[in-house]
Amino acid sequence: MTTPVDLMRAHAGLDVDLEAAGGGGVRARIRRLRSEGAIVLRPTRETLPRWADRWDIPPREAVSVRVVAGAAGPLGGDHWRLDVRVGEGATLLLGSVAATLVLPGTHGDESLSEVNVSVAAGGTLVWRPGVQIAASRCRHTTVARIDLADGARLYAREEFMLGRHGEMPGDFRQRLRVTHRDVAIFDQELSVGPDAPGWQSAAITGGRQALGSVVVVDSAPNAMDPFGRATLVDCPDTAVLQLSEHAALISSLAADAIDLRVRLDRAFAPFTLGRSARDVYGAGRSP
């Protein structure tokens, strides 16, 4: 029997901390930046999205890193893993350079991508991994685990396309688990594709090809009030749910990635304290 030799195992790591700076201040610094295989980490000079002004994060206390794909995929049989630590009081903007296309590979094996993040007390994570596209015949699981310490803040946005244009997706399973000191705040799993229970019914996506969510966690007093008062206008197939006193969820279905992005932006707008979407995001900018 021939053993596949083209399967990829990649395990990357990223640590961000605050350190003392000149003049008695502090600044964020990347302590560890370890790329491996298909997971290539690149620091950038991006600034936080404008809506984050409400969090009063000094620019010197934030760093931004983008994930660049060093190879196609993930392909069937691949296992990609990224471990991230955000230190006390530090802020990390973590995102992807481009969409991720999940492909079936040549062996028919299942692929797996994992992201494990811990955010220390007073830390902030803005996580935007980009669109993940489940191509036909793929068998893939993506899991993100984010653990928050006391006072940590989170903006996590995930967007998925079920197949490329004109094709049905493969079997795709997605799970996002957000915890506070290992106690679940949000834990949701979605399974789509030919082998998913109920896939042929309207109970899963109702024929929509794009789906996404935004999870926001902020322990400041009354931080979630805008979501509790949210009135969605021109946002079909979109819901806002206040998970707790300190957490909220936006979820949406759409025909394509462009409509999905617009709906998520509109549903998130109450968090921007009433400023217009153009003022908050800037022309062509998205949260």
C-alpha positions in Angstrom: 0.0 0.0 0.0 1.3 3.4 -0.9 1.5 6.0 1.8 0.5 9.5 0.7 3.5 11.8 0.8 1.8 15.1 -0.3 -0.3 15.7 2.8 0.7 18.9 4.7 1.1 19.4 8.4 1.6 23.0 9.5 1.8 24.4 13.0 2.4 28.1 13.4 2.5 30.3 16.5 2.1 34.0 17.4 2.6 35.8 20.7 1.9 39.5 21.4 2.8 41.3 24.6 3.1 44.8 26.0 6.6 46.1 26.9 8.0 49.2 28.4 8.8 52.0 26.0 10.7 55.2 26.2 9.2 58.0 28.2 7.5 55.7 30.6 4.9 54.4 28.2 4.3 51.0 26.8 4.0 49.5 23.3 2.9 46.2 21.8 5.5 43.8 20.6 5.4 40.5 18.8 7.3 38.1 21.0 6.9 35.0 18.8 6.2 34.8 15.0 6.6 31.3 13.9 5.4 30.4 10.4 5.4 26.8 9.1 4.4 25.3 5.8 1.3 26.8 4.3 0.8 29.2 7.3 2.9 32.3 6.7 2.5 35.1 9.2 3.4 38.6 8.1 3.3 41.8 10.4 1.6 44.8 8.7 1.2 48.4 9.4 -2.6 48.4 9.5 -4.6 50.4 11.9 -7.6 49.2 13.8 -11.0 49.7 12.2 -12.5 53.1 13.0 -15.3 51.6 15.1 -12.6 50.4 17.6 -12.2 54.0 18.6 -14.8 53.3 21.2 -12.3 51.0 22.9 -9.7 53.8 23.3 -6.8 51.7 22.3 -3.6 53.7 21.8 -2.0 52.9 18.4 1.3 51.9 20.2 -0.6 49.1 22.1 -1.8 47.4 19.0 -0.1 45.2 16.4 -1.5 43.7 13.1 -0.6 40.5 11.5 -1.9 38.9 8.3 -1.9 35.2 7.4 -0.5 34.5 3.9 -1.1 31.1 2.3 2.2 29.5 1.5 0.5 26.7 -0.5 -2.9 25.9 -2.1 -5.6 24.5 0.1 -6.0 23.1 2.7 -6.3 20.0 0.6 -7.8 16.7 1.7 -5.7 15.2 4.5 -4.0 18.5 5.4 -3.9 19.6 9.1 -3.2 23.3 9.6 -2.9 24.7 13.2 -2.3 28.3 14.4 -1.8 29.0 18.2 -2.1 32.6 19.3 -1.5 34.3 22.6 -2.4 38.0 23.3 -0.8 39.2 26.4 -2.2 41.4 29.2 -3.4 44.8 27.9 -2.2 44.1 24.3 -4.2 44.3 21.1 -4.0 42.1 18.1 -5.6 42.7 14.7 -5.3 39.2 13.0 -6.6 38.5 9.5 -6.0 36.8 6.2 -4.7 38.4 3.1 -7.2 36.6 0.8 -10.0 34.1 0.8 -9.2 30.5 1.6 -10.2 27.9 -1.0 -10.8 24.4 0.6 -10.1 21.7 -2.0 -10.7 17.9 -2.0 -7.1 16.8 -2.8 -6.3 13.5 -4.4 -6.8 11.0 -1.6 -10.3 11.8 -0.4 -9.2 12.3 3.2 -10.7 14.9 5.5 -8.7 18.2 6.1 -8.6 20.1 9.3 -7.7 23.7 10.2 -7.5 24.9 13.8 -7.1 28.3 15.5 -6.5 28.4 19.2 -6.3 31.8 20.8 -5.9 33.0 24.4 -6.4 36.6 25.3 -5.1 37.7 28.7 -6.7 40.2 31.1 -7.5 43.6 29.4 -6.3 42.3 26.0 -8.2 42.7 22.7 -8.5 40.5 19.6 -9.9 41.7 16.3 -10.1 38.5 14.3 -11.0 38.6 10.6 -9.9 35.3 8.9 -11.5 36.2 5.6 -13.9 34.2 3.4 -13.5 30.4 3.5 -14.8 28.7 0.3 -15.9 25.1 0.5 -15.2 23.7 -3.0 -17.1 20.7 -4.4 -16.1 17.3 -3.0 -14.0 18.7 -0.1 -14.2 17.1 3.3 -13.1 19.8 5.8 -13.5 20.8 9.4 -12.5 24.2 10.7 -12.4 24.9 14.4 -11.7 28.2 16.2 -11.3 28.2 20.0 -10.9 31.6 21.7 -10.5 31.9 25.5 -10.9 35.3 27.1 -9.6 36.4 30.5 -11.3 39.0 32.7 -11.7 42.3 30.9 -10.6 40.9 27.5 -12.5 42.1 24.4 -13.2 40.3 21.1 -14.5 41.0 17.6 -14.6 37.7 15.7 -16.0 37.7 12.1 -16.3 34.6 10.0 -17.6 34.4 6.4 -18.2 31.2 4.4 -19.0 30.5 0.8 -20.7 27.1 0.1 -19.0 26.2 -3.2 -17.7 28.3 -6.0 -19.9 30.0 -8.5 -22.4 27.4 -9.9 -21.2 24.4 -7.8 -22.4 22.6 -4.8 -20.2 22.5 -1.8 -18.4 19.5 -0.4 -18.9 18.4 3.2 -17.8 21.3 5.4 -18.1 21.6 9.2 -17.4 24.8 11.1 -17.2 25.3 14.9 -16.5 28.5 16.8 -16.1 28.3 20.6 -15.6 31.4 22.7 -15.0 31.0 26.4 -14.3 33.1 29.5 -11.8 31.4 31.6 -12.8 28.1 30.0 -16.5 28.6 30.6 -18.5 28.8 27.3 -19.9 32.1 26.2 -20.7 30.9 22.7 -20.2 27.5 21.1 -21.8 26.8 17.8 -21.2 24.2 15.1 -22.5 24.2 11.5 -22.4 21.2 9.2 -23.2 21.6 5.5 -22.8 19.5 2.3 -24.2 16.3 0.9 -23.5 14.2 4.1 -24.9 16.8 6.5 -28.2 15.9 8.2 -31.1 17.8 6.7 -28.9 19.3 3.9 -31.6 18.9 1.3 -34.2 20.7 3.4 -34.7 24.5 3.9 -33.7 24.2 7.5 -29.9 24.7 6.9 -29.3 27.6 4.6 -32.5 27.8 2.5 -30.5 27.6 -0.7 -28.3 30.6 0.2 -24.6 30.2 -0.7 -23.0 32.6 1.7 -23.2 32.6 5.5 -21.4 34.5 8.2 -21.3 35.7 11.8 -19.9 38.3 14.1 -19.3 37.7 17.8 -18.6 40.7 20.0 -17.5 40.4 23.6 -16.9 43.5 25.8 -17.2 43.6 29.6 -17.6 47.4 29.8 -20.9 48.5 31.4 -23.8 48.8 28.9 -21.5 47.9 26.0 -24.0 45.5 24.5 -27.0 47.8 24.8 -26.8 48.9 21.1 -27.4 45.3 20.1 -30.4 44.9 22.4 -32.0 47.9 20.7 -31.0 47.0 17.2 -33.6 47.5 14.5 -32.5 45.8 11.2 -33.3 47.7 8.1 -32.7 46.1 4.6 -31.1 43.1 6.3 -33.1 40.0 5.2 -32.0 36.7 6.6 -30.0 38.4 9.4 -30.4 38.2 13.1 -28.9 40.0 16.2 -28.9 38.1 19.4 -27.6 39.4 22.7 -25.9 36.4 24.2 -25.3 37.8 27.6 -24.7 41.1 29.4 -21.2 41.2 27.7 -21.6 39.4 24.4 -23.6 39.6 21.2 -24.0 37.6 18.0 -24.8 38.7 14.5 -25.6 35.9 12.0 -26.6 36.2 8.3 -27.3 34.3 5.2 -27.0 35.7 1.7 -26.9 34.8 -2.0 -23.2 35.8 -2.4 -20.2 37.2 -0.5 -20.9 40.8 -1.4 -24.5 40.8 0.0 -23.3 38.9 3.1 -20.7 41.6 3.8 -23.2 44.4 3.4 -25.7 42.7 5.8 -23.1 42.0 8.5 -21.9 45.6 8.3 -25.4 47.0 8.6 -26.3 44.8 11.5 -23.0 45.8 13.3 -23.6 49.5 12.8 -25.4 50.1 16.2 -22.1 49.2 17.9 -20.6 52.3 16.3 -22.7 54.7 18.5 -24.9 56.0 15.7 -22.3 57.2 13.3 -22.9 56.5 9.6 -21.4 53.5 8.0 -19.2 55.7 5.8 -17.9 57.7 8.8 -17.2 54.5 10.8 -15.7 52.3 8.2 -14.5 54.9 5.7 -15.1 54.6 1.9 -14.4 51.0 1.0 -13.6 49.9 4.5 -15.3 47.2 6.4 -15.5 46.3 10.0 
